[in-house]
Amino acid sequence: MTMLSMQQKFSSDPQLKELKVSIEQVQVVKDGGNRYQGIARVRHDGDLHEVPVQVTADGDAVIWKTDPGAFLFVAQKELRKAMQ
């Protein structure tokens, strides 16, 4: 569910969809209660990156978040492309 939610965000958000970010896999382990910690494997411009992700799930829905700067690699690569 988390992987689908993340991919939907990157595919439908007008500011993000042109970046062509692909969520390849999300693995999580229980942190306590309904909270999970994990790693999302994210592909951007041919490179695979691992991004820490925190997930809260109640059985019907998930909410995920990443730390500030977790996707900085995308901005850096896009900036390099723009400067070429």
Phi, psi and omega in degrees: 000321181295315180300316179296319179296317179296314181297321178299318179299313182287335181272337187249337180291124183304328181279342185251332190297331180286349180282343178055054176271134180241127176272110185276322185195148172227125176241132181228157172230150182294133180255338180145141181059236178251024180255145181224149174244145180196188180232130172257131175265118190240129178255131176217125177054039177086349181258144179259131181233151175252127184238123175296140181222142174249135185232139170240128183226142178243012181099327179253331185216158176232148170234131180234155175209157176236161178292153175305136179085000183298331180252025180300331179301328179293311180299318181297316181292319179295323178294318178299319178297318182294332183275350182281000000 
